Amino acid sequence: MAPITTEIPTATELNLSLKAPSPNPKSQRFSRTGRPDSEYPYKAFLPAWNAETTYPPFKEFENVDPGVAAQAHDDPRVVLAHTDVEVEDMGPRFGSVISGDQLTDLDADGRQQLALYVT
């Protein structure tokens, strides 16, 4: 068996004191990388934004799903049935393949019923 030597590392003393606040207020600004700008090697690739940019407050709006109106029909596929559209059901959770019609040719009811497939 080969001889084994072990070296016991010496304990280092940890400094757990809080850092004193910096007298320079500029050094307390938010840093995107956690490093001072002079240390970051890829400064040209950092995201840029203007801290003074403001946006208007969010205005709430009511979202109405167009597929909800199509559910009022007795048969939601009635508009797609009388055109030359082919609907291939792939599975209950996977969706359907719809082919044979242009979206621009559909009227409002057709777009609403098509929205049932998308949602």
MDAnalysis code that builds the backbone (N, CA, C; Angstrom):
import MDAnalysis as mda
import numpy as np

u = mda.Universe.empty(357, n_residues=119, atom_resindex=np.repeat(np.arange(119), 3), trajectory=True)
u.add_TopologyAttr("name", ["N", "CA", "C"] * 119)
u.add_TopologyAttr("resid", np.arange(1, 120))
u.add_TopologyAttr("resname", ["MET", "ALA", "PRO", "ILE", "THR", "THR", "GLU", "ILE", "PRO", "THR", "ALA", "THR", "GLU", "LEU", "ASN", "LEU", "SER", "LEU", "LYS", "ALA", "PRO", "SER", "PRO", "ASN", "PRO", "LYS", "SER", "GLN", "ARG", "PHE", "SER", "ARG", "THR", "GLY", "ARG", "PRO", "ASP", "SER", "GLU", "TYR", "PRO", "TYR", "LYS", "ALA", "PHE", "LEU", "PRO", "ALA", "TRP", "ASN", "ALA", "GLU", "THR", "THR", "TYR", "PRO", "PRO", "PHE", "LYS", "GLU", "PHE", "GLU", "ASN", "VAL", "ASP", "PRO", "GLY", "VAL", "ALA", "ALA", "GLN", "ALA", "HIS", "ASP", "ASP", "PRO", "ARG", "VAL", "VAL", "LEU", "ALA", "HIS", "THR", "ASP", "VAL", "GLU", "VAL", "GLU", "ASP", "MET", "GLY", "PRO", "ARG", "PHE", "GLY", "SER", "VAL", "ILE", "SER", "GLY", "ASP", "GLN", "LEU", "THR", "ASP", "LEU", "ASP", "ALA", "ASP", "GLY", "ARG", "GLN", "GLN", "LEU", "ALA", "LEU", "TYR", "VAL", "THR"])
u.atoms.positions = np.array([
    [0.840, -1.166, 0.000],
    [0.000, 0.000, 0.000],
    [0.891, 1.237, 0.000],
    [0.514, 2.246, -0.758],
    [1.315, 3.462, -0.880],
    [1.158, 4.324, 0.362],
    [2.216, 5.025, 0.722],
    [2.104, 5.905, 1.884],
    [1.157, 7.070, 1.588],
    [0.429, 7.505, 2.591],
    [-0.549, 8.584, 2.447],
    [-0.138, 9.723, 3.356],
    [-0.160, 10.909, 2.816],
    [0.084, 12.085, 3.646],
    [-1.171, 12.937, 3.618],
    [-1.467, 13.498, 4.721],
    [-2.624, 14.388, 4.797],
    [-2.169, 15.724, 5.323],
    [-2.792, 16.738, 4.804],
    [-2.485, 18.089, 5.263],
    [-3.755, 18.655, 5.853],
    [-3.679, 19.087, 7.063],
    [-4.841, 19.654, 7.735],
    [-4.865, 21.152, 7.433],
    [-5.938, 21.621, 6.784],
    [-5.993, 23.049, 6.477],
    [-6.177, 23.863, 7.747],
    [-5.561, 25.010, 7.767],
    [-5.705, 25.892, 8.920],
    [-6.991, 26.681, 8.765],
    [-7.631, 26.940, 9.871],
    [-8.888, 27.689, 9.849],
    [-8.597, 29.151, 9.558],
    [-9.389, 29.713, 8.668],
    [-9.247, 31.142, 8.377],
    [-10.319, 31.890, 9.138],
    [-9.975, 33.069, 9.565],
    [-10.906, 33.874, 10.330],
    [-11.807, 34.634, 9.368],
    [-13.116, 34.477, 9.545],
    [-14.077, 35.154, 8.684],
    [-14.431, 36.510, 9.258],
    [-14.547, 37.490, 8.390],
    [-14.967, 38.816, 8.803],
    [-16.461, 38.919, 8.545],
    [-17.267, 38.918, 9.590],
    [-18.715, 38.952, 9.456],
    [-19.295, 40.332, 9.716],
    [-18.469, 41.332, 9.778],
    [-18.984, 42.672, 10.055],
    [-19.609, 43.251, 8.792],
    [-20.567, 44.140, 8.988],
    [-21.213, 44.816, 7.864],
    [-20.288, 45.877, 7.302],
    [-20.399, 46.085, 6.020],
    [-19.576, 47.111, 5.396],
    [-20.104, 48.486, 5.779],
    [-19.198, 49.402, 5.911],
    [-19.593, 50.772, 6.209],
    [-20.249, 51.371, 4.972],
    [-21.266, 52.220, 5.149],
    [-21.899, 52.838, 3.991],
    [-20.907, 53.704, 3.228],
    [-21.020, 53.640, 1.935],
    [-20.098, 54.374, 1.079],
    [-20.449, 55.859, 1.089],
    [-19.452, 56.721, 1.218],
    [-19.758, 58.153, 1.195],
    [-20.113, 58.637, -0.212],
    [-19.777, 57.864, -1.231],
    [-20.053, 58.257, -2.605],
    [-21.426, 57.709, -3.008],
    [-22.446, 58.565, -3.234],
    [-23.776, 58.045, -3.557],
    [-23.827, 57.366, -4.924],
    [-22.911, 57.698, -5.841],
    [-22.929, 57.095, -7.169],
    [-22.583, 55.610, -7.104],
    [-21.764, 55.195, -6.152],
    [-21.395, 53.790, -6.061],
    [-22.540, 52.940, -5.519],
    [-23.593, 53.563, -4.997],
    [-24.719, 52.818, -4.453],
    [-25.807, 52.574, -5.493],
    [-25.593, 52.976, -6.718],
    [-26.592, 52.774, -7.764],
    [-26.704, 51.298, -8.114],
    [-27.793, 50.968, -8.740],
    [-28.052, 49.587, -9.148],
    [-27.045, 49.148, -10.197],
    [-26.478, 47.974, -10.007],
    [-25.542, 47.416, -10.970],
    [-26.194, 46.218, -11.644],
    [-26.151, 46.180, -12.971],
    [-26.794, 45.094, -13.703],
    [-26.016, 43.795, -13.585],
    [-24.741, 43.870, -13.358],
    [-23.922, 42.664, -13.323],
    [-23.370, 42.360, -11.945],
    [-23.486, 43.265, -11.009],
    [-22.896, 43.065, -9.697],
    [-21.442, 43.473, -9.655],
    [-20.920, 43.962, -10.751],
    [-19.532, 44.417, -10.831],
    [-19.526, 45.894, -11.217],
    [-18.487, 46.588, -10.848],
    [-18.361, 47.955, -11.375],
    [-18.220, 47.917, -12.892],
    [-18.663, 48.979, -13.562],
    [-18.644, 49.006, -15.026],
    [-17.245, 48.824, -15.589],
    [-16.234, 49.277, -14.880],
    [-14.881, 49.168, -15.411],
    [-14.378, 47.721, -15.413],
    [-14.956, 46.836, -14.586],
    [-14.493, 45.456, -14.508],
    [-15.185, 44.534, -15.502],
    [-16.337, 44.925, -16.029],
    [-17.098, 44.014, -16.879],
    [-16.489, 43.977, -18.270],
    [-16.075, 42.797, -18.764],
    [-15.350, 42.742, -20.039],
    [-16.233, 42.923, -21.269],
    [-17.546, 42.723, -21.155],
    [-18.425, 42.803, -22.322],
    [-19.435, 43.933, -22.150],
    [-18.965, 45.093, -21.816],
    [-19.835, 46.224, -21.527],
    [-20.695, 46.605, -22.731],
    [-20.182, 46.412, -23.934],
    [-20.934, 46.784, -25.134],
    [-22.171, 45.914, -25.321],
    [-22.218, 44.746, -24.687],
    [-23.346, 43.840, -24.882],
    [-24.359, 43.891, -23.743],
    [-24.187, 44.778, -22.792],
    [-25.146, 44.909, -21.707],
    [-26.426, 45.557, -22.224],
    [-27.568, 45.214, -21.648],
    [-28.798, 45.892, -22.058],
    [-28.742, 47.357, -21.654],
    [-29.324, 48.183, -22.466],
    [-29.308, 49.618, -22.188],
    [-30.733, 50.099, -21.966],
    [-30.915, 50.926, -20.975],
    [-32.207, 51.548, -20.752],
    [-31.984, 52.905, -20.114],
    [-32.996, 53.715, -20.228],
    [-32.956, 55.044, -19.648],
    [-33.749, 54.989, -18.353],
    [-33.120, 55.303, -17.238],
    [-33.786, 55.216, -15.937],
    [-34.868, 56.273, -15.783],
    [-34.836, 57.316, -16.595],
    [-35.835, 58.378, -16.496],
    [-37.068, 58.100, -17.356],
    [-37.073, 57.020, -18.108],
    [-38.214, 56.708, -18.963],
    [-39.401, 56.284, -18.109],
    [-40.541, 56.880, -18.369],
    [-41.763, 56.527, -17.654],
    [-42.841, 56.178, -18.670],
    [-43.772, 55.372, -18.258],
    [-44.874, 54.955, -19.103],
    [-46.183, 55.321, -18.423],
    [-47.238, 55.530, -19.200],
    [-48.519, 55.867, -18.570],
    [-49.036, 54.686, -17.759],
    [-49.887, 54.948, -16.783],
    [-50.409, 53.841, -15.979],
    [-51.247, 52.892, -16.839],
    [-51.285, 51.651, -16.430],
    [-52.013, 50.622, -17.161],
    [-53.504, 50.903, -17.113],
    [-54.150, 50.824, -18.260],
    [-55.602, 51.000, -18.327],
    [-56.237, 49.621, -18.468],
    [-57.134, 49.320, -17.573],
    [-57.793, 48.024, -17.621],
    [-58.771, 47.981, -18.784],
    [-58.921, 46.800, -19.349],
    [-59.873, 46.604, -20.436],
    [-60.530, 45.248, -20.259],
    [-61.670, 45.098, -20.875],
    [-62.389, 43.836, -20.777],
    [-62.065, 42.994, -21.998],
    [-61.569, 41.806, -21.766],
    [-61.231, 40.900, -22.854],
    [-62.432, 40.013, -23.151],
    [-62.841, 40.001, -24.409],
    [-63.949, 39.154, -24.835],
    [-63.400, 38.153, -25.836],
    [-63.472, 36.884, -25.493],
    [-62.976, 35.833, -26.376],
    [-63.951, 35.664, -27.534],
    [-63.488, 35.747, -28.779],
    [-64.417, 35.620, -29.898],
    [-65.046, 34.237, -30.004],
    [-64.443, 33.242, -29.421],
    [-65.023, 31.909, -29.470],
    [-66.258, 31.759, -28.609],
    [-66.471, 32.661, -27.641],
    [-67.638, 32.578, -26.771],
    [-68.909, 32.821, -27.573],
    [-68.867, 33.754, -28.525],
    [-70.046, 34.036, -29.339],
    [-70.413, 32.846, -30.213],
    [-69.433, 32.056, -30.621],
    [-69.711, 30.890, -31.464],
    [-70.387, 29.782, -30.681],
    [-70.243, 29.759, -29.383],
    [-70.881, 28.718, -28.582],
    [-72.390, 28.903, -28.508],
    [-72.895, 30.084, -28.888],
    [-74.332, 30.324, -28.881],
    [-75.035, 29.559, -30.000],
    [-74.315, 29.166, -31.037],
    [-74.909, 28.405, -32.137],
    [-75.224, 26.986, -31.677],
    [-76.238, 26.409, -32.295],
    [-76.570, 25.014, -31.979],
    [-75.436, 24.083, -32.382],
    [-74.896, 24.304, -33.575],
    [-73.770, 23.515, -34.066],
    [-72.617, 24.478, -34.327],
    [-71.579, 24.468, -33.498],
    [-70.494, 25.435, -33.691],
    [-69.767, 25.291, -35.019],
    [-69.892, 24.151, -35.690],
    [-69.201, 23.956, -36.960],
    [-70.076, 24.281, -38.162],
    [-71.223, 24.908, -37.961],
    [-72.159, 25.115, -39.062],
    [-71.566, 26.007, -40.158],
    [-70.830, 27.025, -39.809],
    [-70.254, 27.907, -40.826],
    [-69.123, 27.202, -41.553],
    [-68.312, 26.454, -40.838],
    [-67.220, 25.740, -41.486],
    [-67.719, 24.535, -42.279],
    [-68.932, 24.059, -41.996],
    [-69.433, 22.859, -42.664],
    [-69.902, 23.142, -44.085],
    [-70.466, 24.327, -44.338],
    [-71.014, 24.574, -45.671],
    [-69.971, 25.107, -46.655],
    [-68.771, 25.314, -46.231],
    [-67.715, 25.721, -47.152],
    [-66.897, 24.497, -47.545],
    [-65.883, 24.687, -48.332],
    [-65.025, 23.577, -48.767],
    [-63.895, 23.321, -47.776],
    [-64.199, 23.415, -46.511],
    [-63.191, 23.264, -45.463],
    [-63.149, 21.812, -45.020],
    [-61.951, 21.291, -44.875],
    [-61.763, 19.945, -44.343],
    [-61.247, 20.059, -42.913],
    [-61.942, 19.416, -41.979],
    [-61.554, 19.424, -40.571],
    [-61.152, 18.009, -40.192],
    [-59.912, 17.842, -39.803],
    [-59.405, 16.532, -39.392],
    [-59.106, 16.583, -37.897],
    [-59.908, 15.859, -37.131],
    [-59.701, 15.820, -35.680],
    [-58.531, 14.899, -35.376],
    [-57.531, 15.444, -34.693],
    [-56.339, 14.658, -34.381],
    [-56.449, 13.985, -33.024],
    [-57.198, 14.553, -32.131],
    [-57.348, 13.989, -30.799],
    [-58.041, 14.992, -29.909],
    [-58.597, 14.536, -28.788],
    [-59.332, 15.467, -27.933],
    [-58.452, 16.521, -27.270],
    [-57.185, 16.226, -27.066],
    [-56.309, 17.200, -26.417],
    [-55.261, 17.769, -27.348],
    [-55.204, 17.260, -28.566],
    [-54.155, 17.707, -29.471],
    [-54.647, 18.757, -30.443],
    [-55.910, 18.721, -30.838],
    [-56.445, 19.731, -31.730],
    [-56.915, 19.158, -33.042],
    [-57.124, 20.046, -34.000],
    [-57.638, 19.683, -35.312],
    [-56.827, 20.377, -36.381],
    [-56.828, 19.778, -37.567],
    [-56.193, 20.390, -38.727],
    [-57.313, 20.887, -39.622],
    [-57.313, 22.185, -39.911],
    [-58.333, 22.791, -40.760],
    [-57.645, 23.249, -42.027],
    [-58.144, 22.800, -43.170],
    [-57.534, 23.191, -44.439],
    [-58.624, 23.413, -45.477],
    [-58.292, 24.184, -46.502],
    [-59.202, 24.368, -47.623],
    [-59.905, 25.697, -47.667],
    [-59.583, 26.645, -46.814],
    [-60.248, 27.943, -46.849],
    [-59.263, 29.030, -46.455],
    [-59.493, 30.211, -46.957],
    [-58.682, 31.372, -46.599],
    [-59.296, 32.054, -45.382],
    [-58.469, 32.496, -44.472],
    [-58.981, 33.216, -43.306],
    [-59.646, 34.522, -43.708],
    [-59.166, 35.141, -44.769],
    [-59.745, 36.418, -45.210],
    [-61.120, 36.222, -45.829],
    [-61.460, 35.012, -46.253],
    [-62.772, 34.758, -46.851],
    [-63.845, 34.476, -45.808],
    [-63.474, 34.242, -44.568],
    [-64.451, 33.934, -43.524],
    [-65.160, 35.200, -43.072],
    [-66.455, 35.074, -42.791],
    [-67.191, 36.200, -42.225],
    [-66.986, 36.211, -40.709],
    [-67.704, 37.084, -40.015],
    [-67.517, 37.219, -38.566],
    [-67.881, 35.928, -37.844],
    [-68.971, 35.272, -38.266],
    [-69.355, 34.011, -37.618],
    [-68.309, 32.929, -37.850],
    [-67.756, 32.885, -39.047],
    [-66.732, 31.886, -39.342],
    [-65.473, 32.091, -38.528],
    [-65.080, 33.349, -38.340],
    [-63.891, 33.628, -37.518],
    [-64.149, 33.292, -36.054],
    [-65.381, 33.556, -35.591],
    [-65.705, 33.218, -34.206],
    [-65.675, 31.709, -33.991],
    [-66.191, 30.973, -34.968],
    [-66.196, 29.525, -34.819],
    [-64.795, 28.942, -34.973],
    [-63.987, 29.575, -35.795],
    [-62.598, 29.143, -35.905],
    [-61.846, 29.407, -34.602],
    [-62.252, 30.449, -33.881],
    [-61.620, 30.761, -32.597],
    [-61.873, 29.667, -31.569],
    [-62.942, 28.893, -31.733],
    [-63.173, 27.763, -30.826],
    [-62.072, 26.718, -30.947],
    [-61.524, 26.572, -32.133],
    [-60.446, 25.603, -32.324],
    [-59.127, 26.111, -31.753],
    [-58.939, 27.405, -31.772],
    [-57.674, 27.986, -31.326],
    [-57.603, 28.011, -29.811],
    [-58.703, 28.314, -29.149],
    [-58.679, 28.436, -27.691],
    [-58.692, 27.107, -27.014],
])
